[in-house]
Every structure is written in C-alpha cells, then in structure tokens.
C-alpha cells in the first residue's frame, strides 16, 4: 500500500512536470539563477571596500587623501596644499586587519578606522589623530 502511494505521488509529480511547457521551465530556471546570484553578490565584497575613495581632512580641508586598492592591499595617496599654493604629495602602502587599515608611520604603525554611521575616517598617525570626510 505504501509503495502504491509513493508511486502515485511520483506519477503526479511527473505529470505536473511534463505538463509544464518549455517557457515555464525556463522561467523557473532563470528565477532560481537570479536568486542565487543575488545571494552570492552580498557575500562577494572584498574587505576594505568602505575605505576606497577620495577623502578630505575634516579640520584641515587643505589635506586630501585617496585610497585605492593595490592587489591584495591598498595605497593611500596624500596631498596637502599650503597657503602659498605649493603642494606636498606622498603615498604609503596599507593592509587591512580586523577591519582597520594599517600603514607604516615612522617608528609605529598608523591606523585608519572607518566610522560607518558618519561615513568618515579616523586616522591615527605618529603626529596625532585626524578625521576625514568622503568627497562626493
């Protein structure tokens, strides 16, 4: 008896599947593929994406910083414009660890922390601490 019920259920599934036309089957396949792609796209972000972009000193608007991806790490390009118009530029490599960018800064390691609710950066350096706002 149990075998007969399973056979009937299998027969119903087969009949339902066979009665679906090719367009219905393709719609189901495409919908499933889109659902998988959406789920996977949420997991594909590389660590540190939130740091990438152009930033301006919050209290020192004459200082600009651009953070770019460089292979598995990052590069931080800094430009400071003096009142006489002269500019100083420099670049340092950075790596990410535990959600914080780390870069060589004199005898210590400098850090860059992203403050998510404000979309700002808190930069700790050998010379002090600075905040940067994203340039939009």
N, C-alpha and C positions, 0 to 999 in steps of 0.2 A: 504494500500500500504506500509506504513512504517513498519507495523508488518511483512509483507511478506519479506521485505529486511532484517530485523533483523533475521528472521527465516532462510533465505538463508545463511546469514553470519554465523550463528550458525551451520548450516548444513555443510558449508565449513570447519569451524574450527574442527568440529567433524570428518569429513572425513580425514583432514590432520593429526589429532592426531591419528586416528585409523590406518592410513596407515603407521605410524612410527612403526618400529619393536622394540622389547624389548631392543635391544642393543642401538639403537638411544636414546630411553627414558632414559636408564641408563647413557649414556654418558652425557646427559643434566643434570641429577640429580647430577652426580659426579662433573661436571664442576661448577654447582651452589654451591655445598657444599665446593669445594676448594676456590671459590671466597669469600664466607662468612668467611671461616677460615682465609684467608689472611687478609681480612679487620679487623677481630677481633684480630688477632695476633698483629697488630700495636697498639692496644689500651690496650694490656694486661700487658705492662711493669710496674713493681712496681716503685713507686717514689724512687729515690736514687740509682738505678742500676748503674749509672755512677760513683759512689764513690767506689763500691765494687772492690777489687783487692789489689795488692801489690804496694807500693809506696816508693820511695827513696828521701831523702832530696836533693834538687837541689844544695844548697850551703853547705850542711852538709851530704855527702854521707854515713857517718857512722850511720845515723839515718834512720831506716826502719819503715814503718807503713803498717799494713794490716787491711783493713776494710772489715768486714763480716756482713752479715745480721744476726740478732738475734731476731727472732719473728717479731714483727712489727717495731722494731728498728734496731740498728746497734751496733757493738762493734768495737772499734779501739784498735788494739794491736800495741804497740810501742816497738822497740828495738834499743838501742843505744850502739854501740861498742866503747869503749875507746881505745886510742893508746896502752895501755898495754894489750889489748885483753879482758879485763873484759867487760861484757855486763850488761846493766840495761834494765829491761823489765817492762812493765805496760800495763794495759788495762783500758779503760773507756767506758761506755755506751754512745750512741749518739742517737739522734732522728732527724727526718727531719721536717723542717718547711719552707715553701715558697722556696723549692729547696736548702736549706742550712742545713748542718749537724750542730747540736748544742750539746755540751758536757760540763759537769761540769769542770771548770778550776779555782781552788782556789776560790776567792770571786766573780768571774764573770763567765759568760758562754762563752766558746770558740766556734769558728765557723770554719767550713770547707766549702769553696766555690769551686766548680768545674769550671775551666776555659776551656770551651768547645773547642775553636779553637786551643788550645795548648795541650789539654788533661792533664792538670796539676791541682794540688790542691793548694789553697791559705789558709793557716791555721793561724788563728788569736788566739793567746794564751795570757795568763797573762804575759808571759815573752817576748813577741814580735810576729812578723809575720814571717812565713816561707813558702817556696814553696816546693812542692813535685812533682816529675815526676813519671809516671807509669812505673813499671818494666815490661818489655815484655819478 
